[in-house]
Each structure stands twice: as C-alpha cells, then as structure tokens.
C-alpha cells in the first residue's frame, strides 16, 4: 500500500496554494468545497481565481514564494509550472512538519488527491497512486453509471432516523440488520422523494424480522472475478467468515470488512458454521472444493436449507 486512504476534514484549516494558474484552479475549487480557508500565493492570478478573491472566498498574496510564507498554514499545495520551485516548496514544508502536495508529482507528496464520485455525504475515492490516471478515470465513469443518484437522499434520511431506530432496537447488531433490509427494498432503491423512504421505513419497522438460521456455502473456484453477483452479495452480508488454509486471501478480503474471520480445518468448516447459525449468526463458508451431498446434509439441521453459490468456473 503506497498511500493510506483517508478523508480529511478541512473546515477552517489554513491551506496555502502556491501558483495561480490552471492547475491551481482545479485544486482551489475542491478545497473551497471542503470549506478550507485558502490562500493563493502567486505573482499572477488566473481570472477564475481572481473572481473568488474578489468575492472574498480566498486570500491572495501577489508575490514570489519564500520559505517564510509557510508560517501559519496546515497544508501546502505546490501547483506552479516550475519543477525546481515545487520541489523546494516540498523540502521547506517537510522541514516544518507540514503536509504538502506537489501536483502531478507523487514522489513529492505526503498525500495525493484521488478521483472522486461525489454523492455527498456519500463519497467514493479512487486512486492508482499516479500509476494510471486513464484507468482511474475509466473506473470513475463506471462507478458514476452504477451508483444511483438518490444516494445523497438515502444517506441524509438514514442519518436523521438514528434516534427512532434506537427506540425500536436495543443492540447495534439489530439496527444494522434493519438497515440492511431497508436499503435492499426495491421501493427504497428507486425512491425519488423522502416521503417514499418514510413509507418504506414505517412499513419495515412494523414487519417481523426474518429468521436468520441459514448457512451460505461459497465455492470460490480459482478466479475472484468469476464470483457471481449473488455470491458477492451474500459475502457482504455475512457476520462470520469461515475458511481453510487453501482459500486465497483475496476471497476473504471480498467478504464484509467488519465480519469476524476464522481459519478452520477443512473438515470442521460445516460443523462450525452450524454452531454459529444456531446462535442466529450469519455464517459464510468459503471452500475451494465443490460441496458434497454429505456436506449439504450436515449443514441442514436448521429451519432453513443452506444456500450454495459458486463461481462461474465451477465446472471448468
């Protein structure tokens, strides 16, 4: 991992942008959206930035850069078209313990800005660490088409229901299961008005919770890209992941990130899964061997039949 992914709260932080050209325009615009206090330092200023300065959205220092200009700032951006100057800014800022970004020069960055899909408050960040900007742009376009436009409304609505949910469910686990059911409702996925969400919310609160005593067995195959959509969905819903030594890490990583994980001997996978299901814990078994009839029967002492899903290379 070349860069640690993080989202920064820049509200009221003091940010210095050295350079006043086209590159600075793009960065300043994003920084202002994040409510940073921006100062632009440059002997010349792009009309786009000059408009912000005239409106009082940013402070402008009409001068050439000097090391003393860094005093009082929390973050520094070097956006000039002079490579040596940008590197000098990096060295000066680093010596003062400041976070600095030299635009389009990852080796001289303490942090980088990813490509973003913005459905605020939902945000998705994508980065290749500077290795392939075109690939990152392609992935961003894919995400833009895949993610519904109502995500912002869903997130805002859900955030306002926290007290109501606590009145109905005592534990974090119960609340999480409710929200998982809620967000998968067709009427929620396609909602365009808050009233539609409220109707679905009230109806689901009044509905009894479904029993959860089911085991998911996923045959992983050899290629993670061949996992079915159903397998990936169930892997993301699991509360407990069971796998053996012959299961590659990539398949475990594709499961829900906060799920419990346990490395188990192959012959003990189903027995352990049954014990968890009896405790109403959603267990997912990752196996590199096609489940046998005996395995499926062993997983069936519960009220529900085990769910078996496989990679599409199961018979190859």
C-alpha positions as CSV (number, residue, x, y, z in Angstrom):
1,X,0.0,0.0,0.0
2,X,1.8,3.1,-1.2
3,X,-0.7,5.6,0.2
4,X,-3.0,5.2,3.2
5,X,-6.6,6.2,2.2
6,X,-8.2,8.8,4.4
7,X,-10.8,11.6,4.2
8,X,-9.6,14.9,5.6
9,X,-11.8,17.5,7.4
10,X,-10.5,20.8,6.1
11,X,-13.2,23.1,7.6
12,X,-11.4,26.2,8.8
13,X,-7.9,24.7,8.2
14,X,-5.4,27.1,6.7
15,X,-4.3,25.9,3.3
16,X,-1.7,27.6,1.1
17,X,-1.7,27.1,-2.7
18,X,1.5,28.3,-4.4
19,X,0.7,29.0,-8.0
20,X,-2.2,30.8,-9.7
21,X,-2.6,29.0,-13.0
22,X,-4.9,26.4,-14.5
23,X,-3.8,23.6,-12.1
24,X,-4.4,25.8,-9.1
25,X,-7.9,26.5,-10.3
26,X,-8.9,22.8,-10.1
27,X,-7.4,22.3,-6.7
28,X,-8.7,25.6,-5.2
29,X,-12.2,24.8,-6.3
30,X,-12.2,21.4,-4.5
31,X,-10.6,22.9,-1.4
32,X,-13.3,25.6,-1.2
33,X,-16.0,23.0,-1.5
34,X,-14.4,21.3,1.5
35,X,-14.7,24.6,3.4
36,X,-10.9,25.2,3.8
37,X,-9.5,28.7,4.4
38,X,-7.5,29.0,1.2
39,X,-4.6,31.5,0.5
40,X,-3.2,31.6,-3.1
41,X,0.4,32.9,-3.4
42,X,1.5,33.8,-7.0
43,X,2.8,36.9,-8.9
44,X,-0.1,36.3,-11.3
45,X,-3.7,35.1,-10.8
46,X,-6.0,33.2,-13.2
47,X,-9.3,35.1,-13.8
48,X,-11.2,32.1,-12.3
49,X,-9.2,32.5,-9.0
50,X,-9.4,36.3,-9.2
51,X,-13.2,36.1,-9.2
52,X,-13.0,34.0,-6.0
53,X,-10.6,36.6,-4.5
54,X,-12.9,39.5,-5.4
55,X,-15.8,37.7,-3.7
56,X,-13.8,37.1,-0.5
57,X,-13.7,33.4,-1.0
58,X,-9.9,33.2,-0.8
59,X,-7.0,35.3,0.2
60,X,-4.5,36.4,-2.4
61,X,-0.8,37.1,-1.9
62,X,0.7,38.7,-5.0
63,X,4.4,37.8,-4.7
64,X,7.0,35.2,-5.4
65,X,7.4,32.3,-3.0
66,X,9.7,32.5,0.0
67,X,10.2,29.9,2.8
68,X,8.8,32.2,5.4
69,X,5.4,32.2,3.5
70,X,4.7,28.8,5.0
71,X,4.2,30.1,8.6
72,X,0.7,29.6,10.0
73,X,-0.5,27.1,7.4
74,X,-1.7,23.5,8.0
75,X,-1.4,22.2,4.4
76,X,0.5,23.3,1.3
77,X,-0.1,22.7,-2.4
78,X,2.7,23.4,-4.9
79,X,1.0,24.0,-8.3
80,X,3.5,26.1,-10.2
81,X,4.9,25.1,-13.6
82,X,8.5,25.3,-12.2
83,X,9.6,21.8,-11.2
84,X,12.6,23.0,-9.1
85,X,10.4,25.6,-7.2
86,X,7.8,22.9,-6.5
87,X,10.5,20.6,-5.1
88,X,11.9,23.5,-3.0
89,X,8.4,24.1,-1.5
90,X,8.2,20.4,-0.7
91,X,11.5,20.4,1.1
92,X,10.7,23.6,3.0
93,X,7.2,22.3,4.0
94,X,8.6,18.9,5.0
95,X,11.2,20.6,7.2
96,X,8.4,22.4,9.0
97,X,6.3,19.3,9.5
98,X,3.6,20.4,7.1
99,X,1.6,18.2,4.7
100,X,2.5,19.1,1.2
101,X,1.2,18.0,-2.3
102,X,3.3,18.7,-5.4
103,X,0.6,18.3,-8.1
104,X,1.2,15.5,-10.6
105,X,4.5,14.5,-8.8
106,X,3.6,11.7,-6.4
107,X,7.1,11.2,-5.2
108,X,7.0,14.7,-3.7
109,X,3.6,14.3,-2.0
110,X,2.7,13.5,1.6
111,X,-0.8,12.9,0.3
112,X,-2.5,12.7,-3.1
113,X,-6.0,13.6,-4.3
114,X,-8.0,10.7,-5.7
115,X,-10.6,10.7,-8.4
116,X,-13.9,11.2,-6.7
117,X,-17.5,10.1,-7.1
118,X,-19.5,12.6,-5.1
119,X,-23.0,11.8,-3.8
120,X,-22.4,13.8,-0.6
121,X,-22.4,12.8,2.1
122,X,-21.5,9.5,0.3
123,X,-18.1,9.8,-1.4
124,X,-16.0,7.2,-3.3
125,X,-12.3,7.9,-3.8
126,X,-10.3,6.0,-6.5
127,X,-6.5,6.2,-6.9
128,X,-3.7,4.4,-8.7
129,X,-1.1,6.3,-6.8
130,X,-0.3,8.2,-10.0
131,X,0.4,5.0,-12.0
132,X,-2.5,5.1,-14.4
133,X,-4.7,8.2,-14.4
134,X,-6.6,7.0,-17.5
135,X,-7.6,3.7,-15.8
136,X,-8.7,5.6,-12.7
137,X,-10.9,7.9,-14.9
138,X,-12.4,4.8,-16.6
139,X,-13.2,3.3,-13.2
140,X,-14.8,6.6,-12.0
141,X,-17.0,6.6,-15.1
142,X,-18.1,3.0,-14.3
143,X,-19.0,4.0,-10.7
144,X,-20.9,7.1,-11.9
145,X,-23.1,4.9,-14.0
146,X,-23.5,2.1,-11.4
147,X,-24.4,4.3,-8.3
148,X,-27.9,5.6,-8.1
149,X,-28.4,9.4,-8.0
150,X,-30.6,9.1,-4.8
151,X,-27.7,8.0,-2.6
152,X,-27.4,11.5,-1.1
153,X,-31.1,11.5,-0.2
154,X,-30.8,7.9,1.3
155,X,-27.8,8.9,3.4
156,X,-29.3,12.1,4.7
157,X,-32.6,10.3,5.5
158,X,-30.9,7.4,7.3
159,X,-28.8,9.8,9.4
160,X,-31.9,11.5,10.7
161,X,-33.5,8.3,11.9
162,X,-30.9,7.2,14.4
163,X,-33.0,8.1,17.5
164,X,-36.1,6.5,16.0
165,X,-34.1,3.3,15.4
166,X,-32.7,3.2,18.9
167,X,-36.3,3.3,20.2
168,X,-37.1,0.0,18.4
169,X,-33.8,-1.9,18.6
170,X,-31.6,-2.2,21.6
171,X,-28.4,-3.5,20.0
172,X,-26.1,-2.3,17.2
173,X,-26.5,-5.7,15.6
174,X,-30.3,-5.4,15.4
175,X,-30.1,-1.9,14.0
176,X,-27.5,-3.0,11.4
177,X,-29.8,-5.9,10.2
178,X,-32.7,-3.5,9.9
179,X,-30.8,-1.1,7.7
180,X,-29.5,-3.9,5.5
181,X,-33.1,-5.0,4.9
182,X,-34.2,-1.4,4.4
183,X,-31.6,-0.4,1.8
184,X,-32.3,-3.6,-0.3
185,X,-36.0,-2.8,-0.6
186,X,-36.9,-2.1,-4.3
187,X,-39.0,0.9,-3.3
188,X,-36.0,2.3,-1.4
189,X,-33.6,1.7,-4.3
190,X,-35.9,3.6,-6.7
191,X,-37.2,6.3,-4.3
192,X,-37.2,9.9,-5.6
193,X,-38.9,11.5,-2.7
194,X,-38.3,11.4,1.1
195,X,-42.0,10.5,1.6
196,X,-41.3,7.2,-0.2
197,X,-38.5,6.4,2.1
198,X,-40.6,7.3,5.2
199,X,-43.4,4.9,4.0
200,X,-40.9,2.1,3.5
201,X,-39.3,2.8,6.8
202,X,-42.5,2.7,8.8
203,X,-43.7,-0.5,7.0
204,X,-40.4,-2.3,7.7
205,X,-40.5,-1.3,11.4
206,X,-43.9,-2.9,11.7
207,X,-42.7,-6.1,9.9
208,X,-41.4,-9.1,11.9
209,X,-37.7,-9.8,11.4
210,X,-36.9,-12.8,9.3
211,X,-35.2,-15.8,10.9
212,X,-31.6,-15.9,10.1
213,X,-30.6,-19.5,10.7
214,X,-29.1,-20.1,7.3
215,X,-25.6,-21.0,6.2
216,X,-24.0,-19.7,3.0
217,X,-21.5,-22.0,1.3
218,X,-19.5,-20.3,-1.4
219,X,-17.4,-22.4,-3.8
220,X,-14.6,-19.9,-4.6
221,X,-13.2,-21.5,-7.7
222,X,-9.9,-20.1,-9.0
223,X,-10.6,-16.6,-10.2
224,X,-12.2,-14.0,-7.9
225,X,-13.6,-12.1,-10.9
226,X,-15.7,-15.1,-11.7
227,X,-17.7,-15.0,-8.4
228,X,-21.3,-14.5,-9.1
229,X,-23.2,-11.3,-8.1
230,X,-25.2,-13.4,-5.7
231,X,-22.1,-14.8,-4.1
232,X,-20.6,-11.3,-3.6
233,X,-23.9,-10.0,-2.2
234,X,-24.1,-12.8,0.4
235,X,-20.4,-12.5,1.2
236,X,-21.1,-8.8,2.0
237,X,-24.0,-9.7,4.3
238,X,-22.2,-12.3,6.3
239,X,-21.3,-11.8,10.0
240,X,-18.8,-14.6,10.3
241,X,-16.4,-15.9,7.6
242,X,-15.0,-19.4,7.8
243,X,-12.2,-20.5,5.5
244,X,-9.4,-23.1,5.4
245,X,-5.7,-22.9,4.5
246,X,-6.3,-23.4,0.8
247,X,-8.5,-20.3,0.5
248,X,-6.6,-17.4,-1.1
249,X,-6.7,-14.2,0.9
250,X,-8.4,-12.3,-1.9
251,X,-11.7,-14.2,-1.4
252,X,-11.6,-13.5,2.3
253,X,-11.0,-9.8,1.6
254,X,-14.1,-9.7,-0.6
255,X,-16.3,-10.5,2.4
256,X,-17.7,-7.9,4.6
257,X,-14.9,-6.0,6.1
258,X,-16.2,-5.9,9.7
259,X,-17.2,-9.6,9.7
260,X,-15.4,-12.0,12.1
261,X,-12.9,-14.2,10.3
262,X,-11.7,-17.6,11.4
263,X,-9.3,-20.0,9.9
264,X,-10.7,-23.5,10.3
265,X,-9.6,-27.0,9.3
266,X,-11.4,-28.1,6.2
267,X,-13.3,-31.0,7.9
268,X,-14.6,-28.6,10.6
269,X,-16.0,-25.9,8.4
270,X,-19.6,-27.0,8.3
271,X,-19.7,-28.1,12.0
272,X,-18.5,-24.6,13.0
273,X,-21.0,-22.9,10.6
274,X,-23.9,-24.9,12.1
275,X,-22.9,-23.8,15.6
276,X,-22.9,-20.2,14.5
277,X,-26.2,-20.4,12.7
278,X,-27.8,-21.9,15.8
279,X,-26.8,-18.7,17.5
280,X,-28.5,-16.7,14.8
281,X,-25.2,-15.6,13.3
282,X,-25.0,-15.4,9.6
283,X,-22.1,-17.7,8.6
284,X,-20.4,-17.9,5.3
285,X,-18.1,-20.9,4.4
286,X,-15.5,-20.3,1.7
287,X,-14.4,-23.6,0.2
288,X,-12.2,-24.5,-2.7
289,X,-13.8,-27.9,-3.0
290,X,-17.3,-28.4,-4.5
291,X,-19.7,-29.2,-1.6
292,X,-20.7,-32.8,-1.5
293,X,-24.1,-34.2,-0.8
294,X,-22.9,-35.2,2.7
295,X,-21.7,-31.6,3.3
296,X,-25.0,-30.1,2.4
297,X,-26.9,-32.6,4.6
298,X,-24.6,-31.8,7.5
299,X,-25.5,-28.1,7.1
300,X,-29.3,-28.8,7.2
301,X,-30.3,-29.3,10.8
302,X,-31.7,-25.8,10.8
303,X,-35.1,-24.4,9.8
304,X,-33.7,-23.1,6.5
305,X,-31.8,-25.0,3.8
306,X,-28.1,-24.0,3.3
307,X,-27.5,-21.6,0.5
308,X,-25.0,-22.7,-2.0
309,X,-23.5,-20.3,-4.6
310,X,-20.5,-20.9,-6.8
311,X,-18.0,-19.2,-9.0
312,X,-18.9,-19.5,-12.7
313,X,-15.8,-21.6,-13.3
314,X,-17.2,-24.3,-11.0
315,X,-17.3,-26.9,-13.8
316,X,-14.1,-25.9,-15.6
